[in-house]
Amino acid sequence: MHRTGRGAEVRGRAAIRPRAACPAPPPPPGPLQEAAAGACAPSAACGCRASREEADGTAAVAPSAASPQVPTGEAEEAAGKGKPFPRRGAPAMPFSVWFGLLLLFPGITTSKTCFPGCHCEVESFGLFDSFSLTKVDCSGLGSHIMPVPIPLDTTYLDLSSNHLESINESMLTGPGYTTLVSLDLSYNKISKILSTTFSRLRYLESLDLSHNSLVALPDECFSRSPLGDIDLSNNLILEIAMDVFASKGQGKPINVDLSHNLISRVSRHQSKVIPNIQSLNLSGNRLKSIPNLQGIPLRYLNLDGNPLSSIGKEAFLGLKDLNHLSLSGIHELTEMTPYCFKDLPALQVLDLSNNPNIHSLHAEVFYRLSSLQELNLLGTGVATSISKEMLKYLPSIKSITLGTNIKCLKTIREGQYHRQTGLTKKEFLTCHDSRGSVAPYAL
């Protein structure tokens, strides 16, 4: 009777407080839901795992593409520092997981309503398409399109081949221009720009003004934009002051292309800010001497096709960071003074090809080129042999091209046995032409 009484009491309690039924299991999760935590709906009376997690504060809420959560408090602080939002009671998602999700959801390109004649594309990428870039192509429509209104979030604008004869600040003003990162004005007829033309493009990083009719550049015309690439090739520029490339983003390296202009003079004011140019292309101009670029942190310099007759002893003074120098296709070049490259300790690549009037090179021409790895003498008048005196100044050389089709490569062979260090390695420069080996040179 006693056991029956307790059973009745228990059944009585259950009848007074009935247990709530667990909700039906959710539908199979998709790829986004699988990446998120929490597979069970919370319920105070349900015995499922989600209820227990909610009770002790460890439940993780799955992100929603339709209604993303707004970060507050600690999450806002983390967002300002570029960190993932922390979730209480759950470890932060590793970077590898985020990267994997980005690979699962590649960029999607869609069309967008645009100015008549233009073509607008929106490229969305990232998890839940959280990032987007708008590209606007208004090329080949004619000069009547300016000024052209563009979408608010435009990052790339193509205005090439429109027969534009001038461009000013008012043409590049409007909501969409405030986010512009890349601007293409190539293949127009622009003959003049003002110091304020690009002043409102605060985020502009790439500017293409190639194939226009520019004769000069005003001071500070690029100073208000954080430019990283400036293409001014194939214009009519007569002289250039390098200070014009001192821009807003001083810590950012700049690539400048001034090839195929009419430049006969390059200057720089010592009192002004040094532009952070790391790549400079001056090929195909009218320079008769090596320009003074002292102090500019150049790593690449191209002077191909200029009418240089000689290269003096201090031609490259102050270019200690230069890594690649090209002096190719200079038919007027007949003389290279000994020690002319002595101020280039970091130089690794030297291109002297297609200079048919260079018939000999003194060994001292290569003085202090201890870092040089590649030397191109193809198509020059230099003899097909290399002097050991010259190789003495090139301890790091790996490749030499000379004559019409001779390639010399460094090889390492086992040398004689040394009683203390064992077998010593000996380096050879082995030269080959189209018929086979020419000669090995011990280094």
C-alpha positions, 0 to 999 in steps of 0.5 A: 500500500505504501508503494502504491501510495507514493506512485499515486502521489507522483502521478498526481504531481505529474497531472498537476504540472504536465510536461511541455512537449518538445517542438518538432525537429527543425528541417535539415540545415543548409550550408549556412546553418551548418556553419552556425551553432544551435540546432534546437529551439530553446524551451524551458520545459524541453529536455533538449540540449539547447534548453540546457545551453540557454539556461547556463548562458552558453547557447550560440545564436546563428547569424542571419543574412536577412537580419544581421545583428548590430554589434553593441558594447564589447562587440562594437569595440572589437569591430572598431579594431577589425576583430570578429565579434566575441560571443559569450561562452563560445570560442571565437571562430578561427580565421581558417574557418572564416577563410573556408566560408569565403571560399564556399561563397565566391563573388557574384556579379550582377547588373545595376541600373545605370546612366544611359549608355553606361554599364554598371556591375556590382560584384558581391563577395564574402560571407552573406555577400557582405562586401560589394564593389560597383564598377561603372563603364562609360567608355566610348560614349562621347564628350557629352556624357560629362558630368556623369552621375554614378551610383553611390558606392562606385569604386571603379569608373571607366571614362576612356575613349570619350574624346574629352578635351578637358577635365575639372573638379566639377566633372568629378563631383557627386555622391558616387565619386566620394568612394572612387578607388580607380579612374580611367581617363585614357585615350581621350584628348585631355590637354590640361588638368588643374591642381584641384581636378582630383582634389575631391577624390579622397580614396583614389588609388589608381589613375590612368591618364595615358594616351592623352595630350597633356603637356605639363602637370601643375604643382600638387595636382595629385597631392590630395589623393592616396595614389599608388599607380599613376599612368601618364604614358603616351602624352606630350609632356616636355619636362617633369618635376618629381615633386608633383607625385608627393601625395596624401598617402606618403607611406604608400609606394607609388608606381609612375609610368611616364614612358613615351612622352617628350620629356627632356628634363627631370627635376626635383626640389630638394626642399620639398617632400620626397615622393615615395616613388618605387617604380619609375618608367621614363622609357621612350623620352628625350633625355640626353643624360641620366636624371637626378633622382637622388633620395627617391626610394626607387626600386625599379627604373626604366630609361630604355630608348632615350638618346643617352650618349654616355653614363657618367661616374655619379649618374646614379648617386643616391639610389641605394635601394634600386633593384632593377635598372633597364638601359636597353635600346639606346643606340646613341650610347657609346661609352660607360665610364668606369665606376658608373654603377658604384652607387647601386649596392642593391642592384640585382638586375641590369639590362644593357641589351640592344645597345649596338654601339657599346663595343667594350666594357671596362671591368670597373664598370661593374665595381661595387655591384656585389648584389647583381644576379642578372646581366643582359648584354644581348645585342651589344657590340661586347665580345662573346667572352667574359673577362675574369677581371669583370667577374671579380666584381660580380660575386652574386651573378647567376645569369649573363646573356651576351653576344647574339644568343649566348647564355651563361649560368652559374653552376656549383661543383665539388672542388678539391678536398680541404683537410679541415673543411672537407670537400670545397665547393667551386662555382663556375659560370658555364656559357652556352650558345645554340650549338652547345657549351662555349666555355666555363669560367671559374668564379 
